[in-house]
Amino acid sequence: MSLHTFEDLEVWKRASRLAVDVYVATYQSNDFGLKNQMQRAAVSIPSNIAEGAERDSAGDFIRFLRIAKGSCAELRTQLYINQKASQELAISPFNNIDQLVRETKEIASMLHGLIQSVQKNNTSK
């Protein structure tokens, strides 16, 4: 199957779902600073995949995929911070932290594979 639009990419679909899951998990939080950062990082992942896919060069696509991968790491770090701070403050962490961390790892792995694939296809031409 060839790529027609970014919506065809499984990694974009999963990243979009992750962004929604982060919004749901943080919805009732009063920690507006961390909540905002997490939501922005989560939205950045599928947004950068989409922007890169719509560019007309493999180099740009790879650059935006790397930015998306970085946003994935940023979100994972924020999830760890929330988890640790919640333990130390004896308050409840955001919902589904472990599941969200797993998903960020899987999406990062998918992005890594996509980057390698685009690089390989670009150099073989």
C-alpha positions as CSV (number, residue, x, y, z in Angstrom):
1,M,0.0,0.0,0.0
2,S,1.4,3.4,-0.9
3,L,0.9,6.5,1.2
4,H,-1.7,8.9,-0.1
5,T,-2.2,11.2,2.9
6,F,-0.9,11.4,6.4
7,E,-4.3,10.0,7.5
8,D,-3.2,6.7,6.0
9,L,-0.2,6.4,8.5
10,E,-0.9,4.1,11.4
11,V,1.5,6.1,13.5
12,W,-0.5,9.3,12.9
13,K,-3.7,7.5,13.9
14,R,-2.1,6.2,17.1
15,A,-0.5,9.6,17.9
16,S,-3.9,11.3,17.4
17,R,-5.5,8.8,19.7
18,L,-2.8,9.5,22.3
19,A,-3.4,13.2,22.1
20,V,-7.1,12.6,22.9
21,D,-6.2,10.2,25.7
22,V,-3.9,12.9,27.2
23,Y,-6.7,15.4,27.1
24,V,-9.0,13.0,28.8
25,A,-6.4,12.0,31.4
26,T,-5.6,15.6,32.3
27,Y,-9.1,17.1,31.9
28,Q,-9.9,17.7,35.6
29,S,-6.4,18.5,36.7
30,N,-5.7,21.8,38.5
31,D,-2.0,21.6,37.7
32,F,-2.4,24.0,34.8
33,G,1.3,24.3,34.0
34,L,2.0,20.6,33.6
35,K,-1.4,19.9,32.1
36,N,-0.8,22.5,29.4
37,Q,2.7,21.3,28.6
38,M,1.5,17.7,28.3
39,Q,-1.4,18.6,26.1
40,R,0.8,20.7,23.8
41,A,3.5,17.9,23.6
42,A,0.8,15.3,22.8
43,V,-0.8,17.4,20.1
44,S,2.6,18.2,18.6
45,I,3.2,14.5,17.8
46,P,0.5,13.9,15.2
47,S,0.7,17.6,14.1
48,N,4.3,17.2,13.1
49,I,3.7,13.9,11.4
50,A,1.0,15.5,9.3
51,E,3.0,18.6,8.5
52,G,6.0,16.6,7.5
53,A,3.9,14.3,5.3
54,E,2.5,17.2,3.4
55,R,5.9,18.6,2.6
56,D,7.3,17.9,-0.8
57,S,10.6,16.5,0.2
58,A,11.8,13.4,2.1
59,G,14.2,15.5,4.0
60,D,11.5,17.7,5.4
61,F,9.4,14.7,6.2
62,I,12.2,13.1,8.1
63,R,12.9,16.4,10.0
64,F,9.2,16.7,11.1
65,L,9.2,13.0,12.1
66,R,12.2,13.6,14.3
67,I,10.4,16.6,15.9
68,A,7.4,14.4,16.5
69,K,9.7,11.8,18.1
70,G,11.2,14.5,20.3
71,S,7.7,15.6,21.4
72,C,7.0,11.9,22.2
73,A,10.0,11.9,24.6
74,E,8.9,15.2,26.0
75,L,5.4,13.9,26.8
76,R,6.9,10.7,28.3
77,T,9.1,12.8,30.6
78,Q,6.2,14.8,31.7
79,L,4.2,11.7,32.5
80,Y,7.1,10.5,34.7
81,I,7.3,13.8,36.4
82,N,3.6,13.7,37.2
83,Q,3.9,10.2,38.5
84,K,6.8,11.0,40.8
85,A,5.4,14.3,42.0
86,S,2.1,12.6,42.8
87,Q,3.9,10.0,44.9
88,E,5.8,12.6,46.8
89,L,2.7,14.8,47.4
90,A,0.5,11.8,48.1
91,I,-2.0,12.8,45.5
92,S,-3.5,10.9,42.6
93,P,-1.5,11.0,39.3
94,F,-3.2,11.6,36.0
95,N,-5.2,8.6,34.8
96,N,-3.6,5.7,32.9
97,I,0.0,7.0,33.2
98,D,1.5,3.5,32.7
99,Q,-0.7,3.0,29.5
100,L,0.2,6.4,28.2
101,V,4.0,5.8,28.8
102,R,3.7,2.5,26.9
103,E,2.0,4.2,24.1
104,T,4.6,6.9,23.8
105,K,7.3,4.2,23.7
106,E,5.5,2.4,20.9
107,I,4.8,5.5,18.9
108,A,8.5,6.6,19.2
109,S,9.5,3.1,17.9
110,M,7.1,3.5,15.0
111,L,8.5,6.9,14.2
112,H,12.0,5.6,14.3
113,G,11.1,2.8,11.8
114,L,9.3,5.3,9.6
115,I,12.3,7.6,9.6
116,Q,14.6,4.7,8.6
117,S,12.2,3.6,5.9
118,V,12.0,7.1,4.4
119,Q,15.8,7.5,4.5
120,K,16.2,4.1,2.8
121,N,13.7,4.9,0.1
122,N,15.2,8.3,-0.4
123,T,18.8,7.1,-0.8
124,S,17.8,4.2,-3.2
125,K,16.4,6.6,-5.8
